[in-house]
Amino acid sequence: MVTRRPKASRLQAELARRILTLLKEQGAQPGHHLVELELCHSFGVSRTPVRGALKLLAADGMVTSRAGRGFVLARTPADSDEAADEDQDDQRLFDELARARAAGKLSDQFSQQEVVRRFHAPLGRVMAVLRQLAGLGVVERKAGHGWAFIGDPARILNESYAFRRALEPQMLLQPGFKLDRAWAEKARSQHQKLRKKPWRAGDGVGFHAVNADFHEQLARCCGNRAMLKAIQQQNQLRHFLIGQLDYPADQVHSAIDDHLEILAALEAGYADKAAALMLHHLTQSASQSQKEDVA
């Protein structure tokens, strides 16, 4: 008997997609028990929309309702073009919030409904991005109503550098570190082309993606999933705080030279030297950030 798909609100449909994404990230297998209360906490919503989302998933055959046990996963979630489109929409809202905050157009305290109205985004997406920012330590939910940005952006960035100086050199010294030489060669070529090209306004903004990829790929090479996740979070944090900053040419060129030195040391098998170079690189970057009073 085919289950008729219930009529869903936009929030329920959004939650259904996010539940599947969460299950996929967790590596959940068929038979996995979905706990309503845990889902409510994960997505910051009440039981009603969560139940609606689970009923949608049941109608689609993704989960099965069991008497007295709630819902269990019926089949393994798979990637889809629709999910990819939703992720891109999340990133667009993340970027819009970052630009608005950097331009002083988003106040220290705000409500999710304000974000819904100003950025024409569904509530489910707004809540997901706000939870992402809360996980990065940028915003927090107020006890009474709404949300608030936490602390001074310059201080948050300085704390990020301090954390990275403790983490990233050690990342290169992990026993399981194995340099991806194909990526290293591609990264070297990309860095060298950027180093040699005539400088134009906006090129410094483009370096953010190159820089983030360099640090994340080295984290992948270390073979430590906790370290990789930490670097990915730091990249997201930096993207929100300074993703719109157009770095000056000399700063980009200095960072490129540092990256190339680190790659050369790793390719030669000198992990200790690469770690020392990484520490120097991050220390110099932090110093430049403080001089510019980056917000």
N, C-alpha and C positions, 0 to 999 in steps of 0.2 A: 504493500500500500504506500503510495507516494504522499509524503507530508506536504500539505499546502503551505507555501511560504507566507508567514504572517506579514501584515503591513508594518513597516518599520519607520521610525523617525530617523532623521539624519544622524542623531547622536547614537542610536542603537546600531545603525549600519557601520558607523565609524568605529564603535567599540568592538563590533564583530571582527572587523579587519585587524584591529590592534590586538585583540586576543589571539588571533592566528599568528600574528607577527611575534608576539611574546612567546607562544608555544614553540614556534620554529626556533627562536633564539635559545630557548631552554633545551632544545633537542628532544622535546616530548614525543613519546611514542604512543601508538594506539593502546587504550586502556588507562591512560593517564587521567587521574581524577581532577576535575576543575572545581576549585573551592570558591564559591561566590564571594565570601568575605575577603579573601585574598585578592580577588580581581577588583573588588570595590576599593581596597587600599591602593592597589597598583595604579588604578586609573583615576582615583580621586572622585568617584561618583557613588551614588546610592545603589541599593540592590535592584531597584526597578529597571533602570536601563541595562544593567548587567544581565538580568534575567531575559530581557527582551533580545539582547544580543545573542545570548546562548540559544534562544528559541530559533533565531535566524540561522545560526550555525547548525542546529539540529535539522531544520528544514532542508538545508543544503547537504546534509549527510556528513558533515564534518565532526559532529559530536552526537552522542546518543544519550537520551534521558533514561535514567534507571531509577525505579521506585526506591525511595529512601536513601539514594546515593547521589542525587543531583545529576550532573552531567559528566560523561567521560569522553575522551577523545576517540573518535572512530577511525580516523585515518590521518596519516602524517601530513601536516601543512606543507604546501609547495609554493615556490615563487610564482608570481604572476605579473603580467604587464600592469594590471590595475593596482597591485600593491606598489609597484615601482613608481607609478604616477602619484600615488598618495604620498610616498616618501619624498618625492620632489616637491609636492605641495607643502609638506611639513618644513622642508628646507627653505622654501621661499618665505614662509611666514617667519621662520627663525631669522632669516636675513633682513626682512622688513623691520622686525622688532629691533635688531641690532642697529640698523640705520637710524631708526626713529630715536633710539636711546642716545646714540652718538651725536645726533643733531639737536638734542635737548627737547625733543617733541614728545617724549614719553616721561611722565612725572614719576617721582619716587614711589608713589602709591597709586594703584590703579585696580580696576576690577576686570575679570575675564570678559564680562559683557561689553566693557569699553573696548577691549581688543577685538571682540567679535564685530562690533559696529565699525570701528575705524579701519580694520583691515579686511572686512568682508570675508571672514573665515568662519567655518562651522565651529560650534562650541567644542566638539570632540577634538578637532585639530588644535584649537587654542589651548585646551587643557593639556594635551599631549606635549606641546612645545613648552608650556609653562612648567610642567613636571620635569622636562629635560633641563630647563634653566635652573630649576630648584636643585636638581641633582648635581649641577655644576657649581652650586653655591652662589648663584647670581641673584636669585629671587627667593622669597619665602612666602608662604601663605600666612596671612594675618589671622590672629586668633578670632577676631570679630568678623571681618568681611574683607574680601579682596586680597590683593597681593602687594608686596613691597620689594624694591630692590635692596640688596644687602651691601652695606659698606661702601667704601671708596674704590672705584675701578682701578686706580693706580696701585692701591695697596693689594688688591686681589691679584693684579698682574705680577707684582713683586713677589707675592707668596707663591705664585705659580712658578716663577723662575727658581725660587729657593727649592721647591719640591723637585723640579726637573734637574737641578744641579745634583741633588741627592740620588735621583733615579737613573738618569740616562747614561752617565759614565759606567755605572754598575751593570747596566743592561748589556753593554759591549763586552763585559768580562764574564758573562754567564757561561757555564760549562757547555751548554747546548747551543751557543751562538754559532750560526753557520751563515756566512755571507751569501746572499743570492747574487751571484756574479753577473747573471744576465740583467737583473735589475740595476746593479751597480754600474754597468757599462751604459745602460740607457740613461741613468741619472746623471752620469758624468757628461754625456753628450748634451743633455738638456741644460745642465748648469753652464757648460762652456758656451753654448749658443746664446744664452741670456747674458753671460758676462761680456760677450763681444758685440752684441747688437747695439746700434745707436739708441741712446736713452730718450724715452718720450714720457710725457706726463701720463700717469696711470700704470706704467710698467711696475712700479713698486707694489701696487695692489695685486697685480698678477703673480708676484713672487710668493704671496701667502700660500697658495696651493702647492707650489713647488717645495716650499719649506716644510709644510705640514706632511707632505708625502715622504720627504727625506727622513724625518724623524719617525714616522709611523712604520715605514718599511724596515728601518733598522730594528724597531721593536719587534716586528714579525720575525726577523732573523734570529732574535735572541731565544725564541722558543718558549718564552714564559708568557702565558695568556694573561696573567694579572698585570704584568708590565705593559703588555700591548693595550689592554683596556685602559690603563691609566694614561698612556700617551694619547690614545684616541680622545679621551675626555679632556685632556689638556689642549689638544688641537681645537676641539669644539669651543672650549672656554676662550682661547685666544681669538678664534674666529669671531666670537660675539663681541669681545672687548676691542679688538684692533683690526678686524677684518676689512674695515673701510680705509685704513691708514695707507697712504701712498708713500712707502719708504723712499728715502732719498737714494740716489744712485750709489754713493759711496758706502752706505750701510748695506745695500743689497750685494754689492761687489765683495765687501768684506765677509759677509755670510757665505757667499758662494765659494770664496777661497777657503774658508774654514771647512765647508762641507767636502770640498775636493781633497783637502789634506786628510780628513778623517777617512774618506774612502780609500785613499792611497795606503794609509797605515793598515787598514783592515785587509786590503788585498795582499799586502806584504806579510800578513800574519802577525802584526805587532798590535795586539789588542790593548796592552798597557798604554802604548803611545796614543792609540785612538781614543781611549778613555780620558787621557789627560787633555787631548785636543778638544774633546767634547766639553769637558769642564771649563776650559778656557773660552770656548765659543759661547757657552751659555752665560758665563760671567760677563763677558764683553757685551753680549746682547742685553743683559739686565742693566748694565751700566748705561748703555745708550738709551734704553727705555726711560730710566730715571732722569737723565739729562733733558729728554724731550717732554717729560711729564705727560706721558701718553695716558689718555683716558679711554 
